[in-house]
Amino acid sequence: MAAERHFWPPEIPEPTLMENVLRHRLFYGSVLQLVCVLAIILPASNSWSFHII
């Protein structure tokens, strides 16, 4: 009979404070960039459009 093998997940250390701060800042930065790009692409309203007479 084959010997029993026990597989445990690898030990992953808890993230440090700086890793948490970096991850959250990167996430909020990407959301802000997405909002800015969408504000440029999508027109805000018709009241801001300029009409040349």
N, C-alpha and C positions, 0 to 999 in steps of 0.2 A: 504494500500500500504506500501511496505517496505521502510524504510528510505534509501535515497541515500547514498552510501558509496563511498568515494573518496580515492583511494589508491595512495600514492606517493612513489617513490623509497626512500629507506633510505638515509639519508645524509651521504655521504662518504667523509671524510676529504681529502684534497689534500695531496699527499705524501710529506714528508719533504725531505730536501736535502740529509740527511744521508740515508734515505730509497731508494732514487734514486741511490745514489752511490753504496749502497749494492746490489741493484738489477742488476745494470750494471756489477759490478765486478763478481757477481755470474754467469751471463750470459757469459761473456768473459772467465771466468775460465772454464766453462763447455765446451765451444768451443775449448779451448786450450787442455783440457784433451782428447776430441774426436780426435783432430788432432794427438796428441801423440800416442794414442792407435792405430789409423789407420796406423801411420808410423811404428809401431812395427809389426802389422799384415800383411800389404801389403808390398811385396818386392819393394825396390826402383828401381833397375834395375839389369840386368844380369852382369854388369861390376863389381859389388861388391861381386859377389859370389866367393867363394874360391874352387879351384879344387885341390884335393889331387892326386898326381901322384904316 
